[in-house]
Amino acid sequence: MSVTIQFCGAARTVTGSCAWFKTPAGSLLVDCGLYQGPKTLKELNYGAFPFNPADIDAVLLTHAHIDHSGLLPKLVRAGFRGRIYATRGTIELCSCMLPDAGSIQESEVAALNRRNAARGRAEVQPIYTQADANAALDSFHPVEYETWTEVMKGVRARYWNAGHLLGSASIEIEFAGEGKAGQGLRILVSGDVGPDAKLLQPSPEAPAGLDYVIAESTYGQVDRPAVTPESRREKLAELVGAAQHRDGPLLIPAFAVERTQELVIDLVDLMEQGRVPTAPIFLDSPLAIRATEVFRRHASALNRDVDVVRALNSPHLRFTETVDESKAIAKFSGFHIIIAGSGMCDAGRIRHHLKRWLWHANATVLLSGFQAQGTLGRFLADGARAVRIQGEEIKVAARIVSFQEYSGHADGPELARWIAGRRPIGRGVFLVHGEEPALAALSGRIAERLVPAAKVFVPILDDVYELTTSAPTPLTAVQRRRLAPEAVISLDWHNDMSKLILDINDRIEAAADDRARGVIVRRLRRALETEG
């Protein structure tokens, strides 16, 4: 009996996490996440799955982040009738996050359809609706950490705290009778692995002595300086003080779950200690507000050295749940703090605040997490002089600061140590959930020293491997690629088009006079006519 794996997401890219395990007795998924980044990747969210959802027996969910859970409502709507196994913390967070994702899709598609109607274009449909998300929640089934659960015939799973997020897990899977001498084939899927200095989470845990490890690589090329909670607060205090000195807002695009709560807790502590000026902290995200309630309820499961409830009840913190409350923030001038989703600036209310403030030199934008290729956050982090938001060109005059000390992911050395702790690894390590530089760097870190180079594999989207041979065997005959490999790892024509429009506008504005501008326009027109 064979066991195969198909990498249906997060292969040479960071989002869309989904691994499909198939045996003659049935099949299961680990994660079913939403793609983010370039439009070419995001269009996969609208297309058919590379499997029949009705044929999937179970889903094992590592954690609640949308790039791991965000297509579960679509999966259920398309015919999946099995159980979605997850920890209780993950289930409670998904009960907030998935309906929110459906609501955002409905509202953004409604706005797009209004524009399409004016342009004579056809309507589009959301990937799924809020009702679809609520229906999917009925499929969730809770599991406990470090306890074996039979998830389908001949397959059991055990969840280990990954130290990344409330409820996050690395998942150990055993396929009965598929290992050496009839023992079970043991595979560990890392999920997202937390760093050493998380404010609210413990250090990650996982077993050793496995046949395969599937490891995330998000920051595989990064060596962060040693971070402690106090050193992080000290640097945050410096950044807040600099923003206050500019007498403008501090905008923080933040992931609604955990990153937001960590930032709020540290900001409140700094204000109460008098280390930064007091100012209103607007939490402008309905999802983050609901997630904050989850964190209050689960405070006893978090770091007991942190008074979570007190910090999240601070009078400095202002919740703006309705659209009108969000719009009212625009009346504030001077120094204030706005925390809003999304963390990569690709959706949500942060885009409205960026449109309002990016072109102001007294504003500060603090990027507190990973920015995937092709996202607005990545363009800002890379020093773009102008960006396009909802079809409008916005100059970037605000100060842009990348602050990775709040990252929920282990860096390169931490990932290498985590993999080393899983030895002996009998058959191989698959590196996923990373962009090309991160994958190459982590592969170099572990090859030879920790794992023989011949046992390190970096799959491409939709690659299939046989796992019951002595080493993983690529099954090229059954691959049906949804995208060419180069389309996964590079920016697409949509990104090139946006940059071209900005460059044309810059060149025309910089021209000496109207005659020079006319020359540029005529040359562009001739180029288009020649191409046609």
C-alpha positions as CSV (number, residue, x, y, z in Angstrom):
1,M,0.0,0.0,0.0
2,S,1.4,3.4,-1.0
3,V,1.2,6.8,0.6
4,T,1.6,9.8,-1.7
5,I,1.7,13.6,-0.9
6,Q,0.8,16.4,-3.3
7,F,1.9,19.9,-2.4
8,C,-1.2,21.9,-3.3
9,G,0.0,25.2,-1.8
10,A,2.8,27.0,0.0
11,A,5.3,25.4,-2.4
12,R,8.0,28.0,-3.3
13,T,5.6,30.6,-2.0
14,V,4.4,31.5,1.5
15,T,0.6,31.3,1.3
16,G,-2.1,28.8,0.4
17,S,-0.8,26.1,2.7
18,C,-2.3,22.7,1.7
19,A,-0.8,19.1,1.6
20,W,-2.8,16.2,0.2
21,F,-2.0,12.8,1.5
22,K,-3.5,9.9,-0.4
23,T,-3.7,6.1,0.4
24,P,-5.8,3.3,-1.1
25,A,-7.9,3.5,2.1
26,G,-8.7,7.2,1.7
27,S,-7.1,10.7,1.7
28,L,-6.7,13.7,4.0
29,L,-5.5,17.3,3.8
30,V,-3.2,19.1,6.2
31,D,-4.5,22.7,6.0
32,C,-6.5,24.3,3.2
33,G,-5.3,27.9,3.1
34,L,-6.0,31.1,1.1
35,Y,-3.5,32.4,-1.4
36,Q,-2.2,36.0,-1.0
37,G,0.2,38.1,-3.0
38,P,0.3,38.5,-6.8
39,K,-3.1,38.3,-8.7
40,T,-1.9,35.2,-10.6
41,L,-1.6,33.3,-7.3
42,K,-4.8,34.8,-5.8
43,E,-6.7,33.6,-8.9
44,L,-6.1,30.0,-7.6
45,N,-8.5,30.8,-4.8
46,Y,-11.3,31.0,-7.4
47,G,-10.4,27.9,-9.4
48,A,-11.1,24.2,-8.8
49,F,-9.2,22.3,-6.2
50,P,-6.6,19.8,-7.6
51,F,-8.7,17.1,-5.9
52,N,-12.4,16.3,-5.5
53,P,-13.5,17.7,-2.1
54,A,-16.0,14.9,-1.7
55,D,-13.2,12.3,-1.8
56,I,-11.3,13.9,1.1
57,D,-11.9,12.0,4.4
58,A,-10.5,14.4,6.9
59,V,-8.6,17.7,7.3
60,L,-5.9,18.3,9.9
61,L,-5.6,22.0,10.6
62,T,-2.4,23.4,12.0
63,H,-3.7,26.8,13.1
64,A,-6.2,29.5,12.3
65,H,-4.3,32.0,10.1
66,I,-6.1,32.5,6.8
67,D,-3.2,31.3,4.7
68,H,-3.7,27.9,6.4
69,S,-7.5,27.8,7.0
70,G,-9.0,30.3,4.5
71,L,-10.3,27.9,1.9
72,L,-12.1,25.6,4.3
73,P,-15.5,27.1,3.7
74,K,-15.0,26.6,-0.1
75,L,-14.0,23.0,0.6
76,V,-17.1,22.3,2.6
77,R,-19.4,24.1,0.0
78,A,-17.8,22.0,-2.8
79,G,-18.7,18.7,-1.1
80,F,-16.3,17.9,1.7
81,R,-18.2,16.0,4.4
82,G,-15.5,14.8,6.8
83,R,-14.2,16.3,10.0
84,I,-11.8,19.2,10.4
85,Y,-9.5,18.3,13.3
86,A,-8.1,21.3,15.2
87,T,-7.2,22.4,18.8
88,R,-9.9,24.2,20.8
89,G,-8.0,27.5,20.5
90,T,-7.8,27.2,16.7
91,I,-11.5,26.3,16.5
92,E,-12.5,29.4,18.5
93,L,-10.3,31.7,16.5
94,C,-11.6,30.2,13.2
95,S,-15.1,30.9,14.4
96,C,-14.1,34.6,14.2
97,M,-11.7,34.6,11.3
98,L,-13.6,32.5,8.7
99,P,-16.9,34.4,8.8
100,D,-14.9,37.6,8.7
101,A,-13.1,36.4,5.6
102,G,-16.4,35.6,4.0
103,S,-17.8,39.0,4.9
104,I,-14.8,40.8,3.4
105,Q,-15.0,38.8,0.2
106,E,-18.7,39.7,-0.1
107,S,-18.1,43.4,0.4
108,E,-15.0,43.6,-1.8
109,V,-16.8,41.7,-4.6
110,A,-19.8,44.0,-4.3
111,A,-17.6,47.1,-4.7
112,L,-15.8,45.4,-7.7
113,N,-19.1,44.6,-9.3
114,R,-20.2,48.2,-9.1
115,R,-17.0,49.2,-10.9
116,N,-17.5,46.3,-13.4
117,A,-21.1,47.4,-14.1
118,A,-19.8,50.9,-15.0
119,R,-17.2,49.4,-17.3
120,G,-19.6,47.0,-19.0
121,R,-17.9,44.0,-17.5
122,A,-19.4,40.8,-16.2
123,E,-20.1,40.3,-12.5
124,V,-17.9,38.1,-10.4
125,Q,-18.7,35.9,-7.4
126,P,-17.0,35.8,-4.0
127,I,-14.8,32.7,-3.3
128,Y,-17.3,32.0,-0.5
129,T,-19.8,33.9,1.6
130,Q,-20.2,34.6,5.4
131,A,-23.0,32.0,5.4
132,D,-20.6,29.4,3.8
133,A,-18.0,30.1,6.5
134,N,-20.6,29.7,9.3
135,A,-21.7,26.4,7.8
136,A,-18.1,25.1,7.6
137,L,-17.7,25.6,11.4
138,D,-20.0,22.6,11.9
139,S,-17.3,20.4,10.5
140,F,-14.7,21.2,13.2
141,H,-13.8,18.6,15.8
142,P,-11.6,19.4,18.8
143,V,-8.4,17.6,19.6
144,E,-6.1,17.8,22.6
145,Y,-2.3,18.4,22.4
146,E,-0.1,15.3,22.6
147,T,-3.0,12.8,22.3
148,W,-3.4,10.4,19.5
149,T,-6.6,10.7,17.5
150,E,-7.7,8.3,14.7
151,V,-8.6,10.5,11.8
152,M,-9.4,7.8,9.2
153,K,-8.9,4.1,8.7
154,G,-5.2,3.3,9.3
155,V,-4.2,6.9,10.1
156,R,-3.8,8.6,13.4
157,A,-2.6,12.1,14.3
158,R,-1.0,13.8,17.3
159,Y,-0.9,17.6,17.8
160,W,2.1,19.4,19.4
161,N,2.2,23.0,20.5
162,A,4.1,25.0,17.7
163,G,4.5,28.2,19.8
164,H,3.3,30.3,16.9
165,L,-0.3,31.3,17.8
166,L,-3.0,30.5,20.3
167,G,-3.9,26.9,19.4
168,S,-1.2,26.4,16.8
169,A,0.2,23.0,16.2
170,S,2.8,20.9,14.5
171,I,1.0,17.6,13.5
172,E,2.5,14.2,13.7
173,I,0.8,11.7,11.4
174,E,1.2,7.9,11.4
175,F,0.2,5.7,8.5
176,A,-0.2,2.2,9.9
177,G,2.1,-0.5,8.6
178,E,3.9,1.7,6.2
179,G,7.2,2.1,8.0
180,K,10.2,-0.2,8.5
181,A,9.4,-3.8,9.7
182,G,5.7,-3.0,9.5
183,Q,5.9,-0.1,11.9
184,G,3.9,3.0,11.0
185,L,5.2,5.6,8.6
186,R,5.7,8.7,10.8
187,I,5.5,12.2,9.3
188,L,5.6,15.6,11.0
189,V,4.1,18.7,9.4
190,S,5.6,21.7,11.2
191,G,2.8,24.2,10.5
192,D,4.3,27.6,11.4
193,V,7.0,27.4,14.1
194,G,7.2,30.2,16.6
195,P,10.4,32.0,17.6
196,D,12.2,31.8,20.9
197,A,10.9,35.1,22.2
198,K,7.2,35.0,21.7
199,L,5.4,37.2,24.2
200,L,2.3,35.0,24.8
201,Q,3.3,31.5,23.6
202,P,5.6,28.8,25.0
203,S,8.6,27.4,23.0
204,P,7.6,25.0,20.3
205,E,7.4,21.2,21.0
206,A,7.6,18.2,18.7
207,P,8.7,14.6,18.6
208,A,11.9,13.1,17.2
209,G,12.7,9.9,15.2
210,L,10.5,10.4,12.1
211,D,10.5,9.2,8.5
212,Y,9.7,12.7,7.1
213,V,9.6,16.3,8.3
214,I,7.7,18.9,6.3
215,A,9.1,22.2,7.6
216,E,8.1,25.8,7.0
217,S,10.9,28.1,5.8
218,T,9.4,31.6,5.9
219,Y,12.5,33.3,7.4
220,G,15.0,30.7,6.4
221,Q,17.4,33.3,5.2
222,V,17.1,35.6,8.2
223,D,19.4,35.8,11.3
224,R,17.7,38.0,13.8
225,P,19.7,39.6,16.7
226,A,18.9,38.0,20.0
227,V,15.5,39.2,21.1
228,T,14.0,39.4,24.6
229,P,10.6,40.8,25.6
230,E,12.4,43.8,27.2
231,S,14.7,44.5,24.2
232,R,11.6,44.4,22.0
233,R,9.7,46.9,24.1
234,E,12.8,49.1,24.2
235,K,12.9,49.3,20.4
236,L,9.2,49.7,20.2
237,A,9.4,52.6,22.6
238,E,12.0,54.3,20.4
239,L,9.8,53.9,17.3
240,V,6.8,55.3,19.1
241,G,8.8,58.2,20.4
242,A,10.0,59.0,16.9
243,A,6.5,58.8,15.5
244,Q,5.2,61.2,18.3
245,H,8.0,63.6,17.5
246,R,6.8,63.8,13.9
247,D,3.4,64.8,15.3
248,G,1.5,62.5,13.0
249,P,-0.2,59.1,13.3
250,L,1.5,55.7,13.8
251,L,-0.2,53.3,11.4
252,I,0.4,49.6,12.2
253,P,-0.9,47.1,9.6
254,A,-1.2,44.1,11.9
255,F,-2.4,40.5,11.7
256,A,-5.6,40.5,13.7
257,V,-4.8,37.5,15.7
258,E,-2.0,37.5,18.3
259,R,0.2,40.1,16.6
260,T,-2.3,42.7,17.4
261,Q,-2.8,41.6,20.9
262,E,1.0,41.5,21.5
263,L,1.4,45.0,20.2
264,V,-1.5,46.3,22.3
265,I,-0.1,44.7,25.5
266,D,3.4,46.2,25.0
267,L,2.0,49.6,24.0
268,V,-0.2,49.8,27.0
269,D,2.6,48.7,29.3
270,L,4.9,51.3,27.9
271,M,2.3,54.1,28.3
272,E,1.5,53.0,31.9
273,Q,5.2,53.0,32.7
274,G,5.6,56.5,31.2
275,R,8.2,55.3,28.7
276,V,6.2,56.6,25.7
277,P,3.6,59.4,25.5
278,T,0.0,58.4,26.2
279,A,-2.2,58.5,23.2
280,P,-5.3,56.8,21.9
281,I,-4.7,53.3,20.4
282,F,-7.5,52.7,17.9
283,L,-8.1,49.0,17.3
284,D,-9.8,49.4,13.9
285,S,-10.6,45.8,13.0
286,P,-13.8,44.0,13.9
287,L,-11.9,40.7,13.6
288,A,-9.2,41.8,15.9
289,I,-11.8,43.0,18.4
290,R,-13.5,39.6,18.4
291,A,-10.1,37.8,18.5
292,T,-9.1,40.0,21.5
293,E,-12.2,38.6,23.3
294,V,-10.9,35.0,22.6
295,F,-7.6,35.9,24.1
296,R,-9.2,37.3,27.2
297,R,-11.1,34.0,27.6
298,H,-7.9,31.9,27.0
299,A,-5.6,34.1,29.2
300,S,-4.9,31.2,31.5
301,A,-3.4,29.2,28.6
302,L,-1.0,32.1,27.7
303,N,2.2,33.3,29.3
304,R,1.3,33.8,33.0
305,D,3.9,36.4,33.5
306,V,1.8,38.8,31.3
307,D,-1.4,40.3,32.7
308,V,-3.3,39.9,29.4
309,V,-6.8,40.8,30.8
310,R,-5.6,44.1,32.4
311,A,-3.7,45.2,29.3
312,L,-6.6,44.4,27.0
313,N,-9.0,46.4,29.2
314,S,-6.9,49.5,29.2
315,P,-8.6,52.9,28.8
316,H,-6.0,53.8,26.2
317,L,-7.5,51.2,23.9
318,R,-10.4,52.3,21.7
319,F,-12.4,49.7,19.7
320,T,-13.8,50.9,16.4
321,E,-16.1,48.2,15.2
322,T,-18.5,49.9,12.9
323,V,-17.7,51.6,9.6
324,D,-18.8,55.0,10.9
325,E,-16.5,54.6,14.0
326,S,-13.7,53.8,11.6
327,K,-14.3,56.8,9.4
328,A,-14.4,59.0,12.5
329,I,-10.7,58.3,13.2
330,A,-9.9,60.6,10.2
331,K,-11.0,63.6,12.4
332,F,-7.9,63.0,14.6
333,S,-4.8,65.0,14.0
334,G,-1.4,64.9,15.8
335,F,0.0,61.8,17.3
336,H,-2.3,58.8,17.6
337,I,-1.9,55.0,16.9
338,I,-4.1,53.0,14.5
339,I,-3.8,49.2,14.4
340,A,-5.8,47.8,11.5
341,G,-5.9,44.7,9.3
342,S,-4.6,43.3,7.1
343,G,-1.0,42.6,8.1
344,M,0.2,42.7,4.5
345,C,-2.0,45.7,3.6
346,D,-3.8,43.7,1.0
347,A,-7.3,44.2,2.3
348,G,-9.3,45.6,5.2
349,R,-9.4,49.0,6.8
350,I,-5.7,49.7,6.8
351,R,-5.9,50.5,3.1
352,H,-8.2,53.4,3.8
353,H,-5.8,54.8,6.5
354,L,-2.9,54.4,4.1
355,K,-4.7,56.3,1.4
356,R,-5.4,59.1,4.0
357,W,-1.8,59.3,5.4
358,L,0.8,57.8,3.1
359,W,1.5,61.0,1.3
360,H,2.0,62.9,4.6
361,A,5.6,63.2,5.7
362,N,4.6,63.3,9.4
363,A,3.0,59.9,9.3
364,T,4.8,56.6,10.3
365,V,3.9,53.1,9.0
366,L,5.2,50.2,11.1
367,L,5.3,46.9,9.3
368,S,5.4,44.3,12.0
369,G,5.3,41.0,10.1
370,F,6.2,39.1,6.9
371,Q,5.2,40.9,3.7
372,A,4.6,38.4,0.9
373,Q,5.9,39.1,-2.6
374,G,3.3,41.1,-4.6
375,T,1.5,42.6,-1.6
376,L,1.2,46.3,-0.9
377,G,3.1,45.8,2.3
378,R,6.0,44.3,0.4
379,F,6.1,47.3,-2.0
380,L,6.2,49.7,0.9
381,A,8.9,47.6,2.7
382,D,11.0,47.6,-0.5
383,G,10.9,51.4,-0.7
384,A,8.3,52.2,-3.3
385,R,8.0,55.9,-4.0
386,A,4.4,55.6,-5.0
387,V,1.8,52.8,-4.8
388,R,-1.7,52.2,-6.2
389,I,-4.5,51.6,-3.7
390,Q,-8.0,50.8,-5.1
391,G,-7.0,52.2,-8.5
392,E,-5.6,55.5,-7.2
393,E,-1.9,56.5,-7.2
394,I,-0.6,57.5,-3.8
395,K,2.8,59.1,-3.2
396,V,4.8,57.6,-0.3
397,A,6.1,60.4,1.9
398,A,5.4,58.7,5.2
399,R,8.3,57.0,7.1
400,I,8.1,53.3,6.5
401,V,9.7,51.1,9.3
402,S,10.0,47.3,9.2
403,F,10.0,45.9,12.7
404,Q,10.4,42.1,12.7
405,E,10.8,41.6,16.5
406,Y,7.1,40.7,16.7
407,S,7.3,38.0,14.0
408,G,5.4,34.9,14.8
409,H,7.9,32.8,12.8
410,A,11.3,31.3,13.8
411,D,14.3,32.7,12.0
412,G,16.8,30.7,10.1
413,P,19.0,29.5,13.0
414,E,15.8,28.7,15.1
415,L,14.3,26.7,12.2
416,A,17.6,24.8,11.8
417,R,17.6,24.0,15.6
418,W,14.0,22.9,15.4
419,I,14.8,20.5,12.5
420,A,17.9,19.2,14.3
421,G,15.6,18.4,17.3
422,R,13.6,16.0,15.1
423,R,16.5,13.7,14.3
424,P,16.9,11.0,13.4
425,I,14.9,11.7,10.2
426,G,15.0,8.5,8.1
427,R,13.9,9.5,4.6
428,G,13.8,13.2,4.0
429,V,12.9,16.8,4.8
430,F,10.6,18.8,2.6
431,L,11.0,22.6,2.8
432,V,7.8,24.5,2.2
433,H,6.1,27.9,3.1
434,G,8.9,30.1,1.9
435,E,10.1,32.2,-1.0
436,E,13.1,31.2,-3.1
437,P,15.8,33.0,-1.0
438,A,14.5,31.6,2.2
439,L,14.2,28.0,0.9
440,A,17.7,28.1,-0.5
441,A,19.2,29.5,2.7
442,L,17.5,27.0,5.0
443,S,18.4,24.2,2.6
444,G,22.0,25.2,2.9
445,R,21.8,25.5,6.7
446,I,20.6,22.0,7.2
447,A,22.2,20.1,4.3
448,E,25.1,17.8,5.3
449,R,25.4,19.2,8.9
450,L,21.9,18.1,10.0
451,V,20.4,16.2,7.1
452,P,22.3,14.8,4.0
453,A,21.7,17.1,1.0
454,A,20.2,14.2,-1.0
455,K,17.4,14.0,1.6
456,V,16.4,17.7,1.4
457,F,13.6,18.4,-1.1
458,V,12.0,21.7,-2.2
459,P,8.8,20.9,-4.0
460,I,7.1,23.0,-6.7
461,L,3.4,23.7,-6.5
462,D,1.4,20.5,-7.3
463,D,4.4,18.2,-7.1
464,V,3.5,14.6,-6.1
465,Y,5.8,12.2,-4.2
466,E,5.6,8.6,-3.3
467,L,6.5,8.3,0.4
468,T,6.7,4.6,1.0
469,T,9.8,4.0,-1.1
470,S,13.2,4.1,0.6
471,A,13.4,7.8,-0.5
472,P,10.6,10.0,-1.7
473,T,10.0,9.4,-5.4
474,P,8.6,12.2,-7.7
475,L,5.6,11.0,-9.6
476,T,5.8,13.3,-12.6
477,A,3.3,11.3,-14.6
478,V,0.4,12.3,-12.3
479,Q,1.3,16.0,-12.0
480,R,-1.3,18.4,-13.3
481,R,0.2,21.9,-12.7
482,R,-2.3,24.7,-12.2
483,L,0.5,27.2,-12.8
484,A,3.9,27.1,-14.5
485,P,6.7,27.0,-11.8
486,E,8.0,30.5,-12.9
487,A,4.5,32.0,-12.3
488,V,4.6,30.9,-8.7
489,I,8.0,32.4,-7.8
490,S,7.9,35.7,-9.6
491,L,5.8,38.9,-9.7
492,D,3.1,38.8,-12.4
493,W,2.0,41.1,-15.2
494,H,-0.5,42.8,-12.9
495,N,2.4,44.0,-10.7
496,D,4.4,45.0,-13.7
497,M,1.4,47.0,-15.1
498,S,1.0,48.9,-11.8
499,K,4.7,49.8,-11.7
500,L,4.6,50.8,-15.4
501,I,1.7,53.2,-14.8
502,L,3.5,54.7,-11.8
503,D,6.7,55.1,-13.9
504,I,4.9,56.7,-16.8
505,N,3.2,59.2,-14.4
506,D,6.6,60.0,-12.8
507,R,8.3,60.5,-16.2
508,I,5.5,62.8,-17.5
509,E,5.5,64.9,-14.3
510,A,9.3,65.2,-14.5
511,A,9.2,66.4,-18.1
512,A,10.3,70.0,-18.7
513,D,7.2,71.3,-20.4
514,D,4.0,70.3,-22.2
515,R,5.9,69.7,-25.4
516,A,8.2,67.1,-23.7
517,R,5.2,65.5,-22.2
518,G,3.6,65.2,-25.6
519,V,6.7,63.5,-27.0
520,I,6.5,60.9,-24.2
521,V,2.8,60.2,-24.9
522,R,3.4,59.9,-28.7
523,R,6.3,57.5,-28.2
524,L,4.1,55.3,-25.9
525,R,1.3,55.3,-28.5
526,R,3.7,54.3,-31.3
527,A,5.0,51.5,-29.1
528,L,1.5,50.2,-28.5
529,E,0.6,50.5,-32.2
530,T,3.8,48.6,-33.2
531,E,3.0,45.9,-30.7
532,G,-0.5,45.6,-32.1
